[in-house]
Amino acid sequence: MQSVASIDNWPVPTAAAAVVRADGGVVGRHGPGDHAFALASVTKPLAAYAVLVAFEEGAVELDEPAGPEGSTVRHLLAHTSGLAFDEHRATSAPGTRRLYSNAGFEVLGEHLAKATGIPFAEYLRQGVLEPLGMRATRLEGGQSPAKDGVSTVDDLVRFAAELQAPRLLDPRTVAEAMSVVHPGLAGVLPGYGHQKPNDWGLGFEIRDGKSPHWTGAGSSPRTFGHFGQSGTFLWVDPDAGAACVALTDRAFGPWAVEVWPPFTDAVLAELRG
């Protein structure tokens, strides 16, 4: 795909990208597929998937208490627990505001580790990464489920295929994860300002009608995924029947705001063509 090769024009030292259809076929790939990139918040969808595996295994329930008083696993996954961005303190009542929270995902990791008796990084490896063949993916640094993931495009292609045709989870669980939790809540989408509504599913941001946004003008409202402050993103557009992964080694900033949406629109146009 010519559109994928356009990452050569991005103002970044290194970039890699791929487009994956719903049947798992890779229809476009460019850049070093085996290069390890810091994922930043693209770690969160992987962490959420591990929590959903634990849910299906009966280790946790989505509506069991977790986090601040009144909060549940579901609240934490949907950024509605009331926890602050990077602090383990509640700033609002659960379910009343969409407060994007790294702390919430760290609490999730602690909750899952306690419930299973397995450190979160190991549970992620056993429950998600190993079954999908994602051998180059891991948590590093402080091993935060919110932001310490490292992966490659080759590995995330496997995850993108799983999101479109689940093998590890019941498709009904995945459909629930991609549906809006607590519709209508407003909040700040990091890097893109206040959004009303600021819709999220269980660990995945849902595009809906957000503007501005990091996906394209032609992305369907059902598009879901995540982007990271390390200059990374993963989106799945069910209406297009495809997903796209792009990883870079330059921090998110105005450059990304400028190049990501037209890149996505070009990918979608080429898929339609």
C-alpha positions as CSV (number, residue, x, y, z in Angstrom):
1,M,0.0,0.0,0.0
2,Q,1.4,3.3,-1.1
3,S,-0.4,5.0,1.8
4,V,1.6,3.0,4.4
5,A,4.9,3.8,2.8
6,S,4.2,7.5,3.4
7,I,5.5,7.1,6.9
8,D,8.9,7.8,5.3
9,N,7.8,11.4,5.2
10,W,7.0,11.7,8.9
11,P,9.5,13.8,10.9
12,V,10.6,10.9,13.1
13,P,13.9,9.0,13.4
14,T,12.3,5.5,13.0
15,A,8.8,4.5,12.0
16,A,7.0,1.2,11.2
17,A,3.4,0.6,10.2
18,A,1.1,-2.1,9.0
19,V,-2.6,-2.6,7.9
20,V,-4.4,-5.8,8.8
21,R,-7.7,-6.9,7.4
22,A,-10.4,-8.6,9.5
23,D,-9.3,-12.0,8.2
24,G,-5.8,-11.5,9.6
25,G,-4.2,-10.8,6.2
26,V,-1.6,-8.0,6.2
27,V,-2.3,-5.8,3.2
28,G,0.3,-3.2,3.8
29,R,3.5,-3.0,5.8
30,H,6.4,-0.6,5.8
31,G,9.4,0.0,8.1
32,P,11.3,-2.4,10.4
33,G,8.7,-4.8,11.6
34,D,10.9,-6.3,14.3
35,H,12.1,-3.0,15.7
36,A,11.1,-2.6,19.4
37,F,9.3,0.6,20.3
38,A,8.1,2.0,23.6
39,L,4.3,1.8,23.4
40,A,3.4,4.3,26.1
41,S,-0.4,4.2,26.4
42,V,-0.9,1.7,23.6
43,T,0.0,-0.6,26.5
44,K,-3.5,-0.1,27.9
45,P,-5.4,-2.1,25.2
46,L,-3.1,-5.1,25.9
47,A,-3.6,-4.7,29.7
48,A,-7.3,-4.5,29.2
49,Y,-7.3,-7.6,27.1
50,A,-5.5,-9.4,30.0
51,V,-8.2,-8.3,32.4
52,L,-10.9,-9.5,30.0
53,V,-9.1,-12.9,29.8
54,A,-9.2,-13.0,33.6
55,F,-12.9,-12.2,33.6
56,E,-13.7,-15.0,31.2
57,E,-11.5,-17.4,33.4
58,G,-13.6,-16.4,36.4
59,A,-10.7,-14.8,38.3
60,V,-12.4,-11.3,38.4
61,E,-15.8,-9.9,37.7
62,L,-16.3,-6.7,35.8
63,D,-18.6,-5.3,38.5
64,E,-16.6,-6.3,41.6
65,P,-15.2,-3.6,43.8
66,A,-11.7,-2.3,42.7
67,G,-10.1,1.1,43.2
68,P,-11.7,3.9,45.2
69,E,-14.9,3.4,47.2
70,G,-17.8,2.7,44.9
71,S,-15.5,1.9,41.9
72,T,-15.4,-1.4,40.0
73,V,-13.2,-3.2,37.5
74,R,-15.5,-1.8,34.8
75,H,-15.0,1.7,36.1
76,L,-11.2,1.4,36.0
77,L,-11.2,0.0,32.5
78,A,-13.5,2.8,31.3
79,H,-11.6,5.7,33.0
80,T,-14.7,6.4,35.2
81,S,-13.3,5.4,38.6
82,G,-12.7,9.0,39.6
83,L,-8.9,8.4,40.1
84,A,-6.6,11.2,39.0
85,F,-4.4,11.0,35.9
86,D,-1.2,9.9,37.6
87,E,-2.0,9.9,41.2
88,H,-3.7,7.3,43.3
89,R,-6.3,9.7,44.7
90,A,-10.0,10.1,43.8
91,T,-11.1,13.4,42.5
92,S,-14.7,12.6,41.7
93,A,-17.3,9.9,42.4
94,P,-17.2,6.8,40.2
95,G,-19.3,6.9,37.0
96,T,-19.7,10.7,37.0
97,R,-16.8,11.9,34.9
98,R,-14.4,10.5,32.2
99,L,-11.0,11.1,33.9
100,Y,-8.3,9.5,31.8
101,S,-6.1,7.7,34.4
102,N,-2.8,5.9,34.3
103,A,-3.3,5.3,38.0
104,G,-6.5,3.5,37.3
105,F,-4.7,0.9,35.1
106,E,-2.0,0.5,37.7
107,V,-4.7,-0.2,40.3
108,L,-6.2,-2.7,37.8
109,G,-2.8,-4.5,37.5
110,E,-2.6,-4.7,41.3
111,H,-6.1,-6.0,41.6
112,L,-5.5,-8.7,39.0
113,A,-2.3,-9.8,40.6
114,K,-4.0,-10.1,44.0
115,A,-6.9,-12.0,42.5
116,T,-4.8,-14.5,40.6
117,G,-1.6,-14.7,42.7
118,I,0.3,-14.0,39.5
119,P,2.3,-10.7,38.8
120,F,0.5,-8.7,36.2
121,A,3.3,-8.7,33.7
122,E,3.4,-12.5,33.9
123,Y,-0.4,-12.8,33.6
124,L,-0.3,-10.6,30.5
125,R,2.4,-12.8,29.0
126,Q,0.6,-16.1,29.8
127,G,-2.9,-14.9,29.0
128,V,-2.4,-12.8,25.9
129,L,1.2,-12.4,24.5
130,E,2.2,-16.1,24.5
131,P,-1.0,-17.4,22.9
132,L,-0.9,-14.8,20.2
133,G,2.8,-15.4,19.5
134,M,3.8,-11.9,20.6
135,R,7.3,-12.9,21.7
136,A,8.8,-9.4,21.4
137,T,6.3,-7.7,23.6
138,R,6.8,-7.1,27.3
139,L,6.4,-4.7,30.1
140,E,9.6,-2.9,31.1
141,G,10.7,-0.2,33.5
142,G,8.2,0.1,36.4
143,Q,6.1,-2.5,34.6
144,S,3.0,-0.2,34.6
145,P,0.0,-1.7,32.8
146,A,-0.7,1.9,31.8
147,K,2.4,2.8,29.9
148,D,5.4,0.5,30.2
149,G,4.8,-1.8,27.2
150,V,7.4,-2.4,24.5
151,S,6.5,-4.1,21.2
152,T,7.0,-4.3,17.5
153,V,4.7,-3.8,14.5
154,D,5.0,-7.6,13.7
155,D,3.6,-8.4,17.2
156,L,0.9,-5.8,17.2
157,V,-0.3,-7.1,13.8
158,R,-1.2,-10.3,15.7
159,F,-3.1,-8.3,18.3
160,A,-4.9,-6.3,15.7
161,A,-6.0,-9.5,14.0
162,E,-7.2,-10.8,17.4
163,L,-9.3,-7.7,18.0
164,Q,-11.1,-8.3,14.7
165,A,-11.6,-12.0,14.9
166,P,-11.1,-13.1,18.6
167,R,-9.7,-16.4,19.5
168,L,-8.7,-15.7,23.1
169,L,-12.0,-14.2,24.1
170,D,-15.7,-14.8,23.3
171,P,-16.6,-12.3,20.6
172,R,-19.4,-11.1,22.8
173,T,-16.9,-10.0,25.4
174,V,-14.9,-8.1,22.8
175,A,-18.1,-6.5,21.5
176,E,-18.8,-5.3,25.0
177,A,-15.3,-3.9,25.3
178,M,-15.8,-1.9,22.2
179,S,-19.2,-0.5,23.3
180,V,-19.5,2.8,25.2
181,V,-19.4,2.5,29.0
182,H,-21.4,5.2,30.8
183,P,-22.5,7.1,27.6
184,G,-22.6,10.8,27.5
185,L,-19.7,11.5,30.0
186,A,-17.5,14.5,29.1
187,G,-13.8,14.6,29.6
188,V,-10.4,15.5,28.2
189,L,-8.8,13.3,25.5
190,P,-5.1,13.8,26.2
191,G,-3.5,15.9,23.4
192,Y,-6.9,16.8,21.9
193,G,-8.7,18.7,24.6
194,H,-12.2,18.6,26.1
195,Q,-14.6,16.2,24.3
196,K,-18.3,15.9,25.0
197,P,-19.0,13.1,25.0
198,N,-15.6,11.5,25.6
199,D,-16.6,7.9,24.8
200,W,-14.7,4.8,25.9
201,G,-15.3,1.1,26.1
202,L,-13.4,-1.3,28.3
203,G,-9.8,-0.1,27.8
204,F,-10.4,1.1,24.3
205,E,-11.2,4.6,23.2
206,I,-14.2,4.9,20.8
207,R,-14.1,7.5,18.1
208,D,-17.8,8.3,17.8
209,G,-18.0,12.0,16.7
210,K,-14.9,13.3,18.5
211,S,-13.3,16.4,16.9
212,P,-10.4,17.0,16.8
213,H,-9.2,13.4,16.8
214,W,-6.1,11.4,16.1
215,T,-7.8,9.1,13.5
216,G,-9.1,10.4,10.2
217,A,-12.1,12.4,9.0
218,G,-13.2,9.3,7.2
219,S,-12.8,6.9,10.2
220,S,-16.2,5.4,11.1
221,P,-17.8,6.4,14.5
222,R,-17.3,2.7,15.5
223,T,-13.5,3.0,15.2
224,F,-11.8,2.1,18.4
225,G,-8.2,1.9,19.6
226,H,-5.6,3.9,21.4
227,F,-2.6,6.2,20.9
228,G,0.5,6.7,23.0
229,Q,2.6,9.6,24.0
230,S,5.6,7.8,22.5
231,G,4.2,8.5,19.0
232,T,2.3,5.3,18.6
233,F,-1.2,4.3,17.7
234,L,-3.5,1.3,17.0
235,W,-6.9,1.7,15.5
236,V,-9.6,-0.8,14.3
237,D,-12.3,0.4,12.0
238,P,-15.0,-2.3,11.9
239,D,-16.8,-0.6,9.0
240,A,-13.6,-0.7,6.9
241,G,-12.9,-4.3,8.0
242,A,-9.3,-3.4,8.9
243,A,-6.9,-2.2,11.5
244,C,-3.8,-0.1,11.4
245,V,-0.7,0.0,13.7
246,A,1.9,2.7,13.5
247,L,4.9,2.9,15.9
248,T,7.6,5.7,16.1
249,D,10.4,6.8,18.4
250,R,9.4,10.4,18.6
251,A,7.2,11.7,21.4
252,F,3.6,12.7,20.4
253,G,3.3,16.4,19.5
254,P,2.1,18.8,16.8
255,W,3.9,16.7,14.2
256,A,1.5,13.7,15.0
257,V,-1.6,15.9,15.1
258,E,-0.6,17.1,11.6
259,V,0.3,13.8,9.9
260,W,-1.8,11.0,11.6
261,P,-5.3,12.0,10.3
262,P,-4.4,12.3,6.6
263,F,-2.4,9.1,6.9
264,T,-5.4,7.3,8.2
265,D,-7.7,8.8,5.5
266,A,-5.2,7.7,2.8
267,V,-5.2,4.2,4.2
268,L,-9.0,4.0,4.3
269,A,-9.2,5.4,0.8
270,E,-6.8,2.8,-0.5
271,L,-8.7,0.1,1.3
272,R,-11.9,1.2,-0.4
273,G,-10.2,1.5,-3.7
